Amino acid sequence: MPVARLDDLITATIDVVAPTHGIDPAAIVREPIEPRAGEKPYEELMTEDEATRAVDLGDMFAVLPSIEVSPEVRAAYADLPSAPAGAYRSDRVEPLGLTGVRDLVAEAFESERRAEIPA
């Protein structure tokens, strides 16, 4: 899963979406806000504890419950490889650059616009 800096995501979204509404991206004022108490500067999608009971589904991980799992559930995941050990956190992955983020935003925005067009 790609990681993006929030500033790059904001910049890319403004660059892609503003012109479609006739707005010059440079005319949009951005005001930074301070982090809230207890707010982390990263996202943790899977903790170290969860990783010990997670399996790799290929394009995602499935974290099995920490409580007793039914035999049917256990059997359904028995042949899958384990997820990598350790927490899965955004601060441990190299983030995409602005160009990569802009490409993802443009692709998602275009996909949404196509979905809104009546057939």
N, C-alpha and C positions, 0 to 999 in steps of 0.2 A: 504494500500500500504506500503510495507516495506521501511525502511529508512536505508541507508548504509553510513558509513564514506568513503570519497574519498580514503583515504589511504588503507582501507580494500578492496575496489573495485580494486584498482591498484594491491595490493598484490595478491588477489585472481585470477585476470586475468593472471598475470604473472605465478602464480603457476599452473594454469590449462592449459594455452595455450603454454607456452614455451617448455615443454617437448614434445609436439606433433610435434615440429619443430627441435627436437634434441638439444635444448638449455637448459643449466642448469639455473634455475630461479635465483640462487645466482650470476650468471655472468651478470645479467642485472643491469645496473647502473641507479639509480633513482636520479633525481635532483629536489629538491623542488623549487617552484617559489613563489614569494610574491604575495599576492592578488592585483588586480588592483584597482585603485581608484574607489570607489563606489560599489565595489563588495561585496555582502553579503555572510556571511558564512553559509547560509541556503537557501533552496528553498521554495518559497511560491506558492503553487498550486492553492489556492483559498483564496482571501482576505476576510476580515470580511464583506465588502459590498457585495461581490459576494455570500457569504454564506446566506445572507438574502433572496436571490431569487433563491437558488439552491434546487434541489430535489435529493433524494437518489434513484439511480437506482439499488442498490444492490451491484454491483461490481465497481461502479463509481458514480460520481455526475454529474448532468447536471445543468449548470448555465444558467438560462434564461436571455434574454437580459434586459438591464436596460431601454430600450425604450419600447414603447407600443408594446405588443405582440398580434398577431392575435388571434381571438377567437379559431381557430382550434388548434394552438400551446398550448394555455392556457388549453384547454380541454384535450389534449393528456397527460398533466402532472398533471392534477387536483387531481387525486386519489393517487399520490405518496407521501410518507412522505418527510418532509423537511429535508435538510441536517443539520448536527449539527451546532449550532451557533458558530461563531468565525472563525478565519483564519485557514486554513489547511496548516501548515508549518512543514518543516522537523525538525526544532529545538525543536518542542514540542512533538516529538515521540521518544521513546527509539529505538536506531539503532540496527540492527542485529549485531551480533558478527562476527568475521572473518570466523568462520566455516559456519554460515548461509549464508554469502555472497559467500563463496567459493562454497557451494552447489548450489546456484542459478546460478552462473557463469558456473559451470560444466554442469548443466542441459541445460542452454541456448546454450552453445557451442556444446554440443552433439546433440541437436535438429537441430542446423544449419548445422552440419556436415552430419547428416542423410538427410537433405533436399537437400544437394549438390550432393548426390550419385544418379546417373541416375538409373531409374527404368528398 
